[in-house]
Amino acid sequence: MSRFLYQSGLFFLSLLLLYYVMSVLASKVTMEPPENDFMAAMIDKHQRANEIEVPQILIAGGSNIAFNIESGEVQDELGIPVVNLGLNIGLGISYLTNELEDVVNEGDIILFFPTWFTATEGTYPLQKHTAKHYPRSSKYFNYDVTEEINIHLENTRTQIRNIIVTLILKGEFRTVPAETPRLEGMYTTEFFNKFGDFEGHHYLSPPEDLGQRLIYDYRYWESIPELNDFYARMSQKGVYMFFFYPAYPVTEWERNKVALEKLITDIEKDLNIPKPIGPKAFLFPENYFFDTVFHLTEEGKKVRTEKLIEQLKENNTFMDVIQRTKNHNPE
């Protein structure tokens, strides 16, 4: 019995040693995300926010707001500097509120644009990926040992497979590139303008169908209490905040109407953040959307921005805040 345990132990240790050696080899060919990676746009967005020394409008959300607003028009019409922080809604509500808390100052205005049922915690690998570009963002999410192990194992498995393939086929170490999906090449930092708006799709033809056609099952949105807590902290800090519903195709609204109307009822009843524009204001025809049901075309973005500005100007509560912010903003 002891001989069996001894041999089993040696075998197990041999496997661990082999895995360690392969892991080290894999780490030497693991490619860092490119400098022009889409998520690297956070660097420029935060730099703009930090360089503005007067109260500003911070637009927050995911790619649904990176694609869907002309911040320069908002700035010109409202007379206050604008920064579009939107990148990827997969970062989660907690991440976005922590990010905002890191950049806001007294007198700032937050325009918050989540999508339907946005997750509170977000996707850990995406958060880690973003932190490789912008290390400060590591404090926007919690370190997770289990997720770290999963990421390490997955990266090592992928690179070991690449090593084996390249040794057999080429006789050298290299990373085997995955096939690039259509339109993915546009998702880079070079297509963000100075305000933080994404413009990479302006001169491209949309795909044949829209992505992210989800069927929603109703559940109480877990982020409502967290957003209420965040709003209370912002109010104490002298920061104004407003909540907005997403742009969405009319066809998808009809498919999800039952679940979304229940969600909206909860938001209107329980979410304390002011909502200057109604939930159906940004329902548009499908031809206003580009590659997903949350990304508008250039034309759709223009229409949505004009409608946003028009309805904000008609909202007395919002315009009172704008005036107070301008008074806080010495020339």
Residue pairs with C-beta under 8 A, 6 or more apart in sequence:
19 156
22 156
22 160
22 163
23 152
23 156
25 159
25 160
25 163
25 173
26 155
26 156
26 158
26 159
26 160
26 162
26 163
27 156
27 159
28 173
29 159
29 162
29 163
29 173
29 174
29 175
30 155
30 159
30 175
31 175
32 132
33 39
33 40
33 129
33 132
33 133
34 40
34 188
35 189
36 188
36 189
36 190
37 133
37 188
37 189
38 87
38 88
38 187
38 188
38 189
39 87
39 88
39 126
39 129
39 130
39 133
39 134
40 133
40 134
40 189
41 66
41 87
41 189
41 192
41 196
41 198
42 85
42 87
42 130
42 133
42 134
42 137
43 133
43 134
43 189
44 189
44 192
44 196
45 83
45 84
45 85
45 87
45 192
45 196
46 85
46 103
46 134
46 136
48 83
48 194
48 195
48 196
49 56
49 58
49 83
49 85
49 103
50 103
52 81
52 83
54 81
54 107
54 329
54 330
55 80
55 105
55 106
55 107
55 108
55 109
55 325
55 328
55 329
56 80
56 81
56 82
56 83
56 108
56 109
57 74
57 75
57 78
57 80
57 81
57 82
57 83
57 108
57 109
57 110
57 111
58 83
58 85
58 100
58 103
58 104
58 108
58 109
58 110
58 111
59 65
59 69
59 71
59 74
59 82
59 83
59 84
59 85
59 86
59 111
59 113
59 196
60 85
60 86
60 96
60 99
60 100
60 110
60 111
60 112
60 113
61 85
61 86
61 89
61 96
61 112
61 113
61 114
61 115
61 246
62 86
62 87
62 88
62 89
62 90
62 91
62 114
62 115
62 118
62 294
63 86
63 87
63 88
63 89
63 198
63 294
63 295
64 86
64 89
64 113
64 115
64 246
64 247
64 294
64 295
65 84
65 86
65 113
66 84
66 86
66 87
66 192
66 196
66 197
66 198
67 198
67 201
67 290
67 294
67 295
67 296
67 301
68 113
68 247
68 294
68 295
68 296
68 300
68 301
68 304
69 84
69 197
69 301
69 304
69 305
69 308
70 197
70 301
70 302
70 305
71 82
71 83
71 84
71 193
71 195
71 196
71 197
72 82
72 193
72 195
72 197
73 305
73 306
73 309
74 82
74 305
74 308
74 309
75 81
75 82
75 195
77 309
77 313
78 309
78 312
78 322
79 322
79 326
80 109
80 322
80 325
80 326
80 329
82 195
83 195
83 196
84 195
84 196
84 197
85 99
85 100
85 103
85 196
86 113
86 196
87 130
88 126
88 130
89 114
89 115
89 118
89 294
90 119
90 122
90 123
90 126
91 99
91 122
91 123
91 126
91 127
91 130
91 140
91 141
92 118
92 119
92 120
92 121
92 122
92 123
92 127
92 141
93 114
93 118
93 119
93 120
93 122
93 223
93 226
93 227
94 120
94 121
94 122
94 140
94 141
94 226
95 122
95 127
95 140
95 141
96 112
96 114
97 226
97 227
97 230
98 139
98 140
98 141
99 137
99 140
100 110
100 230
100 234
101 230
101 233
101 234
102 136
102 139
102 140
104 110
104 234
104 237
104 239
105 239
106 237
106 238
106 239
106 328
107 238
107 239
107 324
107 325
107 328
107 329
108 239
108 240
108 325
109 239
109 240
109 241
109 242
109 321
109 322
109 325
110 234
110 239
110 240
110 241
110 242
111 242
111 244
112 227
112 241
112 242
112 243
112 244
112 273
113 244
113 246
114 223
114 246
115 246
115 294
116 216
116 246
116 248
116 256
116 260
116 263
117 216
117 219
117 221
117 263
118 223
119 223
120 222
120 223
120 226
121 141
122 141
124 141
124 144
124 147
124 151
125 147
125 151
127 137
127 140
127 141
128 147
128 151
130 137
131 137
131 138
159 175
161 176
162 174
162 175
162 176
163 173
165 176
166 172
166 173
166 174
166 176
167 173
182 207
183 201
183 204
183 207
183 291
186 200
186 201
186 204
187 200
188 200
190 200
191 198
191 199
191 200
192 198
192 199
193 199
199 298
201 290
201 291
201 295
201 297
201 298
202 298
206 289
206 290
206 291
206 297
207 291
210 249
210 286
210 289
210 291
210 292
210 293
211 291
211 292
211 293
212 292
212 293
212 294
213 252
213 255
213 293
214 256
214 293
215 255
215 256
216 256
216 259
216 260
216 263
217 259
218 258
218 259
218 262
218 263
220 266
221 263
221 266
221 267
224 266
224 267
224 270
224 271
227 243
227 271
227 273
228 270
228 271
228 272
228 273
230 241
231 241
231 272
231 273
232 272
234 240
234 241
235 241
240 321
240 325
241 273
241 274
242 273
242 274
242 275
242 276
242 318
243 267
243 271
243 273
243 274
243 275
244 275
244 276
244 277
244 308
245 264
245 275
245 277
245 278
245 279
245 280
245 281
245 282
246 282
246 294
247 282
247 283
247 284
247 288
247 289
247 294
247 296
247 300
247 304
248 282
248 283
248 284
248 293
248 294
249 283
249 284
249 285
249 286
249 288
249 289
249 293
250 283
250 284
250 285
250 286
251 286
252 293
253 260
253 280
253 283
264 279
267 275
267 279
268 275
268 279
274 317
274 318
276 311
276 312
276 315
276 317
276 318
277 308
277 311
277 312
277 315
281 307
281 311
282 304
282 307
282 308
284 296
284 300
284 303
284 304
287 297
288 296
288 297
288 299
288 300
288 303
288 304
289 295
289 296
289 297
289 300
290 296
290 297
290 300
296 304
312 318
312 319
313 319
